[in-house]
Amino acid sequence: MTDGLIEIQNLSQRFGKVQAVRGLTLSVNRGEVFGFLGHNGAGKTTTVHMLTTLAPPSGGTARIAGHDITKDPLSVRRVIGYVPENVRLYDTLTTRENLMFFARLSGISAPERRVNETLEFLDSSHLIDRRVGEFSKGMRQRVGLAQAILHRPEVLFLDEPTSGLDPMGIKMLRDLIKRLNNDFGMTIFMNTHLISEIAKTCTSIGVLSQGTLVYHDTMESAVRKYGDDTSLEELYLSITPVTGQGEAA
């Protein structure tokens, strides 16, 4: 029996004449690390913006942990965390001040304790009294991740989480994703265009091409069918033609 925590039905988004997402239907089970793969402009970020209630869909809908994204967006926001590709924080404030602000905004009881626990879990306690404006991309990603999980969401959305990170930063983030999944039981929905990160991190995979879902399977099944990372990359390239027309983020 499946346990669909994210249930997407015929989700669509149009910007003028551009059809960014085309009738997306997809189920992601509780406890999965789902990799949403596609070239730049395939519609991945647009999809995440709809699922996180940042943008209303043009058609269709989705339910996150039983809550409808169009009818009950506030309940959706309570059960999700979101880390965008470019994390937005208050640069003049310290990590502590940023996270305390977001913890209070989320109504977390004992916010200071939660901030300390979260930074310790992310091996980032050393950042607590430093101003965010001084941070590298990787350090900002860690603070953004801390902010997104302060309220211990059921679902964590990550949009191109490895973008701009060096190899060490990518490995550290990969390890954190696995720990969040294993230790907190978070279901993770990760956008990326890097097949290597999908293969190393995810338990299931979906491929979006020009707004259309063209492949969906478990990672185990995909590897069994197509072999190693190189073969998976060839599969990905063969089913995601980049035309440069009618594409969105």
KELUM-893919 format. One record per residue: x, y, z of N, C-alpha, C in turn. Coordinates in pm, whole numbers, plus 32768, in hexadecimal, padded with zeros to 4 digits. Example, Ala and Ser with C-alpha at 12.3 -4.5 7.8 and 13.67 -1.06 7.14 Angstrom:
BEGIN
   n.xx   n.yy   n.zz   ca.xx   ca.yy   ca.zz   c.xx   c.yy   c.zz
   8527   7DC7   830C    84CE    7E3E    830C   8528   7EB6   830C
   8505   7F1F   82C4    8557    7F96    82CA   850A   8003   8313
% end
This chain:
BEGIN
   n.xx   n.yy   n.zz   ca.xx   ca.yy   ca.zz   c.xx   c.yy   c.zz
   8055   7F88   8000    8000    8000    8000   8059   807D   8000
   8038   80DD   7FAB    8085    8158    7FA7   8058   81B9   8012
   80B1   8216   8033    8093    827B    8097   80B8   8301   805A
   8067   832F   7FFC    8087    83A8    7FB2   807D   8424   8009
   80EF   8460   8026    80F1    84DB    8076   80E1   8555   801C
   8112   8549   7FA1    80FE    85B0    7F3C   80AE   8572   7ECA
   8038   85A5   7EB4    7FE1    8571    7E4B   7FC1   85E2   7DE9
   7FF3   85D7   7D70    7FE4    863F    7D0B   7F87   860C   7C9D
   7F21   865B   7C7C    7EBF    8633    7C18   7EB1   869D   7BAB
   7EE1   867C   7B33    7ECC    86D0    7ABD   7EF6   8761   7AD4
   7F64   8775   7B1A    7F93    87FC    7B3D   7FCD   8841   7AC2
   7FA2   88BD   7AAB    7FCE    8908    7A36   7FEB   8998   7A5A
   8043   89D4   7A0A    8061    8A62    7A1C   8080   8AA0   7994
   8040   8B0F   797B    8054    8B56    78FC   8079   8BE7   791A
   80DC   8C1A   78D1    8101    8CA6    78D7   80EF   8CE0   784A
   807E   8D21   7835    8061    8D54    77B0   8053   8CE1   774D
   80A6   8CE2   76E6    80A2    8C78    7682   80FA   8C01   76A7
   8145   8C0E   7712    81A1    8BA3    773A   815F   8B43   779B
   815A   8AC4   7777    8127    8A5B    77D0   819E   8A23   781D
   81AF   8A51   789A    8224    8A2E    78E8   821B   89A1   7922
   81A5   897A   7950    818D    88F4    7987   810E   88C0   7947
   8113   8841   7918    80A5    880B    78C7   8068   8790   790A
   7FF9   87A3   794F    7FAC    8733    7984   7FFB   86D0   79D6
   804A   8701   7A33    80A2    86AA    7A84   8050   8659   7AE8
   805C   85D6   7AE1    8020    857B    7B41   808E   8523   7B7B
   8098   8523   7C00    810A    84E3    7C41   80EA   84CA   7CD3
   811D   845A   7D0A    810E    843B    7D97   8197   8421   7DD3
   81B3   8461   7E44    8230    8449    7E8E   820B   8413   7F16
   823D   839D   7F38    8218    835A    7FB4   8263   8394   802C
   8226   8382   80A0    8263    83AD    811E   82EB   8369   812F
   834E   83B6   8156    83D3    837F    8171   842F   8379   80F9
   83FD   83A0   8082    8450    839E    800B   84AD   8418   8006
   851E   8407   7FC2    856E    8477    7F93   855C   8478   7EFC
   8508   84D3   7ECD    84DF    84D4    7E41   8533   8538   7DF4
   8573   850C   7D88    85C2    8563    7D34   8575   858B   7CB9
   855E   860D   7CAA    8513    8643    7C38   8579   867A   7BD6
   8592   862E   7B6E    8600    8649    7B13   85CE   868A   7A93
   861B   86E8   7A61    85F7    8728    79E3   865B   8794   79C1
   8669   87B1   793F    86C5    881A    7915   8695   88A1   7947
   86EF   8903   7947    86C7    898B    796C   8658   89BA   7910
   85E8   89E6   794B    8576    8A12    78FD   850D   89A8   78E6
   851C   8934   7927    84BC    88C7    7910   8437   88DD   7957
   8436   8933   79BE    83BB    894B    7A0B   83C4   891C   7A9B
   843B   88F5   7AC8    844B    88BE    7B4F   842C   8926   7BBB
   8469   899C   7BAF    8455    8A03    7C15   83C4   8A34   7C13
   8389   8A40   7B9E    82FC    8A66    7B95   82A5   8A02   7BE0
   82C4   8982   7BD1    8279    891A    7C19   8286   892B   7CAF
   8301   8940   7CDE    8317    8951    7D6D   82D1   89CE   7DA1
   82D1   8A39   7D54    828B    8AB2    7D7F   81F5   8A97   7D92
   81BC   8A43   7D3E    812F    8A21    7D50   811C   89C8   7DCA
   8172   8964   7DDB    8163    8908    7E4B   8179   894B   7ED2
   81CA   89B2   7ED5    81E5    89FA    7F52   8189   8A72   7F65
   8124   8A7E   7F10    80BB    8AE5    7F13   80F0   8B71   7EF5
   8165   8B7C   7EB8    819B    8BFE    7E92   8159   8C32   7E12
   811F   8BD8   7DC3    80DB    8BFF    7D48   8063   8BA4   7D32
   7FEE   8BDC   7D17    7F78    8B88    7CFF   7F84   8B44   7C77
   7F57   8AC7   7C6C    7F5A    8A83    7BEB   7EF2   8ABB   7B8B
   7F0D   8AAB   7B0A    7EAA    8ACF    7AA5   7E3E   8A64   7A99
   7E64   89E8   7ABD    7E04    897A    7AB7   7E33   8908   7B0E
   7DD8   88B0   7B33    7DF9    883E    7B88   7E14   8869   7C16
   7E42   880C   7C67    7E60    882B    7CF2   7EC0   87C3   7D2A
   7EDE   87D0   7DAA    7F32    8770    7DF0   7F0E   8772   7E83
   7F2C   8703   7EC7    7F18    86FA    7F57   7F9C   86D4   7F98
   7FBE   871E   8000    8038    8703    804D   800D   86D9   80D9
   802D   865E   80FE    8003    8628    8180   7F6D   863A   8194
   7F22   8629   8128    7E90    8631    812F   7E56   86BC   811D
   7EAA   8723   8112    7E7A    87AD    8108   7E81   87DC   8077
   7E14   8814   8047    7E0B    8843    7FBD   7E55   88C8   7FAD
   7EAE   88D0   7F49    7F01    8948    7F39   7EAF   89C2   7F10
   7E3E   89AD   7ED1    7DEB    8A1E    7EA7   7D7F   8A41   7F0D
   7D49   89DD   7F52    7CDC    89F6    7FB0   7D0B   8A10   803E
   7D81   89DE   8063    7DB0    89EB    80EC   7E46   8A05   80F0
   7E72   8A73   80B1    7F02    8A8E    80A9   7F47   8AA2   8130
   7F00   8ADA   8193    7F3E    8AEF    8215   7F64   8A6B   8258
   7F0D   8A08   824C    7F2C    8985    8285   7FA2   8945   823C
   7FAA   895B   81B9    801B    8927    816C   809D   8963   81A0
   809D   89E4   81B7    8118    8A29    81E3   8146   89F8   826B
   80E8   89CA   82BD    810E    899A    8342   8158   8915   833E
   8146   88C8   82D2    8181    8842    82CD   81F5   8838   826B
   821C   88AA   8230    828B    88A6    81D0   82FB   8903   81FB
   8373   88E5   81C8    83E4    8941    81CE   8415   8953   813F
   8454   89C6   8126    847E    89E5    809D   8503   8A2E   809F
   8564   89FA   8052    85E4    8A3D    8041   85F3   8A5F   7FAE
   85E8   8AE0   7F89    85F8    8B06    7EFC   8689   8AFC   7ED0
   869E   8B07   7E4E    8726    8B00    7E19   877D   8B6F   7E55
   8747   8BE6   7E60    878E    8C56    7E9C   8749   8C7B   7F1F
   8786   8C52   7F8D    874A    8C65    8012   8744   8CF9   8035
   86D0   8D24   8063    86BE    8DB0    8089   86B9   8DBD   8120
   8719   8E06   8156    8723    8E1B    81E6   873F   8EAF   81FF
   8737   8ED6   827D    8756    8F60    82A2   87EC   8F6B   82BA
   8832   8FA6   8259    88C4    8FA5    825A   8902   8FF1   82CE
   88BC   9054   8303    88F5    90A3    8370   88E4   905F   83F7
   8897   8FF2   83FB    8880    8FAA    8477   88DA   8F2F   8480
   88EE   8EFF   84F8    893A    8E84    850C   88E2   8E0B   84ED
   8923   8D98   84E7    88D7    8D1C    84D4   886F   8D0B   8541
   8897   8D22   85BE    883A    8D16    862F   87C2   8D73   861D
   87DD   8DF2   85FA    8772    8E53    85EE   8713   8E2F   857B
   874B   8E01   850C    86F6    8DD5    849C   869C   8D62   84C6
   86D7   8CFC   8502    868C    8C83    8523   8628   8C9A   8594
   864B   8CEF   85F5    85EC    8D10    865F   8572   8D58   8626
   8589   8DB0   85C5    851A    8DF6    8585   84BC   8D92   8543
   84F5   8D35   84F4    84A1    8CD5    84AD   845F   8C72   850E
   84A5   8C4E   8579    846B    8BF1    85DB   83F2   8C2F   8620
   83FC   8CAD   8644    838B    8CF2    8684   8319   8D03   8621
   833C   8D21   85A3    82D6    8D31    853C   8288   8CAF   8528
   82CB   8C3D   853A    828B    8BBA    852A   8242   8B8C   85A7
   824B   8BDA   8612    8206    8BB7    868E   8245   8B43   86D9
   82C6   8B31   86C8    830C    8AC3    870B   831D   8AE3   879F
   82F7   8A85   87F4    830D    8A98    8883   83A1   8A81   88A1
   83D8   8AC6   8902    8466    8ABF    8924   84BD   8AD4   88A7
   84AD   8B46   8863    84F3    8B5C    87E4   858B   8B57   87EE
   85C2   8B8B   885B    8654    8B8C    8868   868B   8AFE   886F
   8648   8AA8   88B9    8673    8A1D    88C0   866A   89D9   8838
   85FE   89F4   87EE    85ED    89B8    876A   8659   89E8   8709
   867A   8A69   870F    86E5    8A9F    86B9   8769   8A59   86D8
   8789   8A4C   8757    8807    8A0B    877E   8809   8979   8753
   879B   8932   8768    8793    88A4    8742   87A3   8893   86AB
   8764   88EC   8660    8768    88E1    85CE   87F4   88FC   8598
   8835   8962   85CB    88BD    8980    859E   891E   8911   85C6
   8909   88D8   863B    895E    8868    8665   894A   87F0   8609
   88CE   87D4   85E5    88B1    8765    858B   88F5   877A   8504
   88F9   87F6   84D5    8935    8816    8454   89CB   8830   845D
   8A06   8816   84D3    8A95    882E    84E9   8ABA   88BE   84C7
   8A64   891B   84EF    8A78    89A7    84CC   8A72   8A04   8545
   8A85   89CF   85BC    8A7E    8A21    8635   8AE4   8A92   8634
   8B53   8A7D   85ED    8BBD    8AE3    85E9   8B92   8B60   859C
   8B23   8B58   8554    8AF3    8BCA    8506   8A93   8C24   8554
   8A6F   8BFF   85CB    89FB    8C39    860D   8A06   8CCF   8624
   8A7B   8D02   8645    8A87    8D91    8662   8AD0   8DDF   85F5
   8AD8   8DA5   857F    8B15    8DEB    850E   8AA9   8E28   84B5
   8AC9   8E9A   847A    8A69    8EDE    8423   8A5E   8E93   839E
   89E2   8E7F   8372    89C8    8E2F    82FC   8A02   8E6F   827E
   8A09   8EF3   827B    8A3E    8F37    8206   8ACE   8F15   81E6
   8B17   8EDA   8244    8BA4    8EB5    8231   8BB3   8E28   81FA
   8B44   8DDF   81E9    8B4D    8D50    81CD   8B61   8D2F   813A
   8BA0   8CBC   8123    8BAA    8C83    809D   8B24   8C45   8076
   8B1A   8C1B   7FF7    8A9E    8BDC    7FC7   8A7C   8B61   801B
   8AE1   8B0F   8038    8AC9    8A96    8086   8A99   8AB2   8113
   8AD3   8B18   8152    8AAA    8B3C    81DA   8A1C   8B73   81DB
   89FA   8BC2   8176    8972    8BF7    816D   890E   8B84   8159
   8935   8B20   8109    88DF    8AAD    80F4   88C2   8A66   8178
   8926   8A5C   81CD    8912    8A1A    824F   88B0   8A67   82A6
   88BE   8AEB   82A9    8862    8B3C    82F8   87D5   8B36   82BC
   87CE   8B38   8238    874C    8B2A    81F6   870B   8AA4   8214
   875C   8A3C   8217    8729    89B7    8239   86FA   89B3   82CA
   8748   89F2   8323    8720    89F8    83B0   8699   8A3F   83BE
   8689   8AAF   8378    860B    8AF9    837D   8596   8AA3   834C
   85AF   8A55   82E2    8544    8A06    82A6   8517   8992   82FD
   856E   8962   8356    854B    88EC    83A7   8533   890D   8439
   8534   898C   845D    851F    89B2    84E9   849E   8978   8521
   8435   8977   84D0    83B2    8949    84FF   839D   88B3   84E4
   8409   886F   84BB    8407    87DE    84A1   8398   87B8   843F
   83A2   87E9   83C4    8339    87CE    8361   8334   873C   8337
   82C2   8714   8304    82B5    868C    82CF   82F6   867F   8246
   82F1   86EC   81F9    8329    86ED    8172   838A   8761   8164
   83FF   8744   812B    8463    87AB    8113   847B   87B7   807D
   8467   882F   8048    847F    884B    7FBA   8506   8890   7FAB
   8558   885B   7F52    85DC    8893    7F36   85E5   88B3   7EA2
   8600   8930   7E81    8608    895A    7DF5   869B   896E   7DCE
   86CF   8913   7D7C    875B    8916    7D51   87B9   892C   7DC8
   87B4   88D5   7E2C    87FF    88ED    7EA8   8896   88EE   7E98
   88CB   88AD   7E30    895D    88A8    7E1F   8992   8915   7DC3
   893A   896C   7D90    8965    89D4    7D34   89CA   8A31   7D76
   8A3D   8A42   7D35    8AA3    8A9E    7D67   8AFA   8A69   7DD6
   8AE6   89EB   7DFE    8B37    89B2    7E6A   8BB1   896B   7E32
   8C1F   896D   7E7F    8C95    8922    7E57   8C81   888F   7E7A
   8CD9   8835   7E4C    8CC6    87A5    7E65   8CB3   8781   7EF8
   8CFE   87C2   7F52    8CEE    87A4    7FE0   8C66   87D1   8012
   8C3A   8847   7FE4    8BB6    8878    800C   8B47   881D   7FDA
   8B57   87E8   7F61    8AF3    878C    7F29   8AEB   870D   7F7C
   8B60   86D7   7FA2    8B61    865C    7FF3   8B22   8674   807C
   8B41   86E4   80BB    8B08    8703    813E   8A70   8712   8135
   8A40   8754   80CB    89B0    8764    80BB   896E   86DE   80A3
   89AD   868A   8052    8978    8605    8036   896A   85B5   80B7
   89CE   85BC   810D    89C9    8574    818D   8959   85AA   81E5
   8945   862E   81E4    88DC    866A    8235   8852   863F   8205
   883F   8637   8183    87BF    860B    814C   87A0   857E   817C
   8804   8526   8178    87EF    849D    81A5   87CF   8498   823A
   8810   84EC   8289    87F6    84EE    8319   876A   8523   8338
   8740   858A   82F1    86B9    85BE    8306   8650   8554   82E6
   866A   8508   827F    860E    849E    8257   860E   842D   82BE
   8684   8406   82E9    8691    8394    8345   866B   83B8   83D4
   869C   842A   8406    868B    844D    8494   8604   848D   84B1
   85D3   84E1   8457    8555    8527    846C   84E3   84EC   841B
   8502   8491   83C1    849B    8454    836D   845E   84B4   8309
   84A7   851E   82E6    8472    857F    8288   846C   8546   81FB
   83FD   8560   81B8    83F2    8543    812A   8430   85BA   80E0
   8487   859E   8081    84D2    8609    8040   84B7   8608   7FAB
   8499   867E   7F77    847D    8693    7EE9   84EA   86F1   7EB7
   8545   86BC   7E65    85BD    8706    7E3F   85C2   871E   7DA9
   85C5   879C   7D81    85D9    87C2    7CF5   866D   87C3   7CD3
   8691   878D   7C63    871C    8796    7C37   8725   8775   7BA2
   8792   879E   7B64    87AE    8772    7ADB   8829   8719   7AD8
   885A   86EF   7B4F    88D3    869D    7B59   88AF   860B   7B75
   88C1   85B5   7B14    88A1    8528    7B25   88F5   84E8   7B92
   8970   8518   7BA6    89C8    84DE    7C0C   898E   84EE   7C98
   894E   8560   7CB2    8913    8576    7D36   8896   8522   7D4A
   8848   850F   7CE1    87D3    84B9    7CE9   87FF   842B   7D0D
   8864   83F9   7CC8    8891    836F    7CDC   88C9   8358   7D67
   890A   83BC   7DA0    894B    83AC    7E22   88ED   83C5   7E98
   8881   840D   7E81    882F    843F    7EF0   87A2   8408   7EF4
   8765   83F4   7E80    86D4    83E2    7E7A   86A8   834F   7E7A
   862D   833A   7EA8    85F0    82B6    7EA5   858F   82A7   7E31
   8566   8318   7DF5    8510    8313    7D7F   8531   838A   7D26
   8507   8380   7CA8    852F    83E2    7C45   84BB   8404   7BE9
   84B0   8481   7BC5    8453    84AD    7B5F   849D   8508   7B00
   8481   84FF   7A7F    84C5    8553    7A1B   845D   85A9   79D6
   8477   862D   79D9    841D    868D    799A   8461   86C5   791D
   8417   86C7   78AF    844A    86FF    7833   83E2   875C   77F8
   8407   87DC   77EA    83AD    883F    77B1   8324   883B   77F5
   8326   8830   7879    82AB    8836    78C8   825F   87B4   78D3
   8292   8748   7895    824B    86C8    7894   829C   865E   78DC
   825C   8611   7934    82A0    85A2    7975   82B3   8531   7911
   8331   850F   78F6    834E    84AB    788F   8385   8429   78C9
   83A4   842A   794C    83D7    83B0    798B   83C2   83B8   7A21
   839A   8349   7A60    8389    8344    7AF0   839C   82B4   7B1E
   83F7   829F   7B7C    8412    8217    7BAD   8461   8221   7C2F
   846F   81B1   7C73    84C8    81AE    7CE6   8558   81B3   7CB4
   85B1   81E4   7D08    863E    81EA    7CE1   8676   815D   7CCF
   864C   8102   7D26    867A    8078    7D1D   8653   803A   7C97
   85D7   8051   7C6F    85A9    801A    7BF0   85F0   805B   7B7A
   8605   80DF   7B81    8649    8125    7B14   86D8   80F3   7B02
   871E   80DF   7B72    87A7    80AD    7B6A   87A9   801E   7B36
   8747   7FD0   7B61    873F    7F45    7B33   8728   7F3F   7A9D
   86D6   7F9A   7A69    86B7    7F9B    79DA   8727   7FD6   7986
   8765   8043   79BB    87BF    8090    7964   8851   8090   7992
   886D   8055   7A07    88F8    8047    7A2F   892D   80BD   7A7E
   89AC   80DD   7A68    89F3    813E    7ABA   89CB   81CE   7A98
   8A10   822E   7ADD    89F1    82BC    7ACA   89FD   82E6   7A38
   8A62   82B0   79F3    8A78    82D7    7968   8A02   82AF   7910
   89D0   8236   7925    895C    8208    78D8   88E0   8259   78F9
   88CF   827B   7979    885D    82CC    79A1   8865   8357   7960
   88DD   838C   7957    88EE    840E    7917   88C9   8407   7883
   88F0   839A   7842    88CC    8388    77B6   8835   837D   77A5
   87F3   8336   7804    8761    832E    7802   8725   83B9   7810
   8755   8404   7870    8722    848A    788A   8730   84E3   780E
   87A6   84E0   77D2    87BE    8534    775C   8767   850A   76E6
   874B   8488   76DD    86FE    8457    766B   866A   847D   7673
   8638   8493   76F0    85A9    84AF    76FE   858C   8540   7723
   85F2   8593   772C    85DB    8620    774E   861C   867A   76E7
   85E7   8680   766F    861F    86D8    7608   8610   8769   7631
   867A   87B7   761C    8676    8845    763C   8660   8892   75BB
   85EB   88CD   75AC    85CC    8914    7532   85E0   89AA   753F
   85DC   89D8   75C0    85EC    8A67    75D6   856C   8AB5   75BE
   84FD   8A6E   75A1    8480    8AB1    7586   8414   8A81   75E6
   83C1   8AE0   7611    834F    8ABD    7665   8376   8A83   76EB
   83E8   8AB3   7723    8417    8A7B    77A0   840B   8AE0   7811
   8403   8AA9   788B    83FD    8AFD    7901   8462   8ACA   7965
   8468   8B0D   79D8    84CD    8AE7    7A3C   84AF   8A61   7A7A
% end
